[in-house]
Amino acid sequence: MNVPTASVSAIADVLSLRKQDGWLTPPLSAIVPANCRASAEVVTVQMERRESGADFKPMYELLSGDHKGKVLVIAGAIDIRGAIWGEILTSAAMQAGFVGVAVDGFVRDLPAVTALGFPMYASGTAVVGPLGHAHVVSVGTVVNIGGCEIAPGDHVVLDDSGCVRIKANELQEVLLAATEYEEAEEKVLSAITSGERLNSAYRHKADVVARLRR
């Protein structure tokens, strides 16, 4: 895990300028926002709803392992309807070394998870559990959330506004570009604070956007 200098919003804008996807907010919201910005490699889980024969045990096995500094990304749980993540799994994830979880589905136990300080991003909240319908299809495979593919080795950046995925082979390039982009926005704000009008101050950002656009 590392601490990127750029925000999730700046990274998402840079990806858009590069004609790429990657933002996971929406559909995921910061249910328990990260206290500080973090970038971490992902561990992926694919889930689905099953009316019978559902097997959740692979999740227990995963959370019993060592995943220091990783973010857990769970796809496909939205169809399960009930919450598939809560206080018990959060405690296990922290013990395993995870630094956050992104769930394409519902979560619960917000007061407890908030008290634990564990970043949690999800589609929404529910009070009822999965009622035996939560099935783990695979662990460590390419998954899809809202049309965005997340592969093992990719990184997810978390902050208090949301989360975004950066492909493994583009991590440093995108983070550097996003830092430059955010610095340009700060120059615009500084110019406005000094009395300059927006149509003039915006030149700082316009120049960077022109360089980054693909």
Sequence and secondary structure as in RCSB ss.txt:
>XXXX:A:sequence
MNVPTASVSAIADVLSLRKQDGWLTPPLSAIVPANCRASAEVVTVQMERRESGADFKPMYELLSGDHKGKVLVIA
GAIDIRGAIWGEILTSAAMQAGFVGVAVDGFVRDLPAVTALGFPMYASGTAVVGPLGHAHVVSVGTVVNIGGCEI
APGDHVVLDDSGCVRIKANELQEVLLAATEYEEAEEKVLSAITSGERLNSAYRHKADVVARLRR
>XXXX:A:secstr
 B  SS HHHHHHHHHHTT   B TTT EEEE  SS EEEEEEEEEEEE SSS   HHHHHHHTS  TT EEEEE
SGGGG SEEE HHHHHHHHHHT  EEEEEEEE  HHHHHHHT  EEEEEE SS  TT EEEEEESS EEETTEEE
 TT EEEEETTEEEEE GGGHHHHHHHHHHHHHHHHHHHHHHHTT  HHHHTHHHHHHHHHH  
